[in-house]
């Protein structure tokens, strides 16, 4: 059976453990001056975690590229529609 290769990412010491997989990146609309996001992810022990980060922190801490961001990002309006529907 094929198992995907695990891609660990070391992040800032404020983030608990190494990141195994980012599940979702969501828009945080409470900050108007700068882009902020909620990140939901699993750590190396398969524990669910979340954190709120700025745009710069997201790319610096989680070591993601634009392609991964585009794949995992969900706008708040899209999320509201999914939850309502």
C-alpha positions in Angstrom: 0.0 0.0 0.0 1.3 3.4 -0.9 1.8 5.9 1.9 2.5 9.6 1.1 5.8 10.9 2.2 5.5 12.9 5.3 6.7 16.5 5.0 7.6 18.0 8.4 8.1 21.7 8.8 9.8 23.3 11.7 8.0 26.4 12.8 8.4 29.1 15.4 8.7 28.1 19.1 5.2 29.5 19.7 3.8 26.8 17.5 3.6 23.5 19.3 5.6 20.7 17.6 6.5 20.1 14.0 3.8 20.5 11.3 2.9 17.3 9.5 0.1 18.6 7.4 -1.8 21.9 7.1 -5.5 21.1 6.8 -6.9 24.6 6.2 -5.9 28.2 6.0 -8.7 30.6 6.7 -9.1 34.3 6.6 -9.1 36.3 9.8 -11.3 39.3 9.2 -10.7 41.0 12.6 -7.5 42.6 11.3 -8.2 45.3 8.7 -4.7 46.8 8.3 -2.8 43.6 7.6 -3.7 40.2 6.4 -4.1 37.6 9.1 -5.1 33.9 8.9 -6.2 31.0 11.1 -4.2 27.9 10.3 -5.5 24.4 11.2 -2.9 21.7 11.1 -1.8 18.3 12.5 1.5 18.1 14.3 4.1 15.2 14.2 2.0 13.3 16.8 -1.2 13.7 14.7 -2.7 16.1 17.2 -4.9 18.8 15.8 -3.7 22.3 16.3 -4.6 25.8 15.3 -3.0 29.2 15.4 -3.6 32.8 14.3 -0.7 34.3 12.2 0.1 37.3 10.0 0.8 36.9 6.3 4.5 37.0 6.9 4.4 34.6 9.9 2.4 32.1 7.8 5.1 31.9 5.1 8.0 32.2 7.5 6.9 29.8 10.2 5.1 27.2 8.2 7.6 27.2 5.3 4.9 27.0 2.6 5.0 28.2 -0.9 2.3 30.1 -2.8 1.0 26.9 -4.5 0.4 25.2 -1.1 -1.3 28.4 0.2 -3.6 28.5 -2.8 -4.6 24.9 -2.3 -5.4 25.2 1.5 -6.8 28.8 1.6 -10.5 29.3 2.2 -12.1 32.8 2.1 -14.4 33.6 5.0 -17.3 34.2 2.6 -16.8 30.8 1.0 -16.6 29.1 4.4 -19.9 30.8 5.5 -21.6 29.5 2.4 -20.4 25.9 3.0 -21.5 26.0 6.6 -24.9 27.5 5.7 -25.5 25.1 2.7 
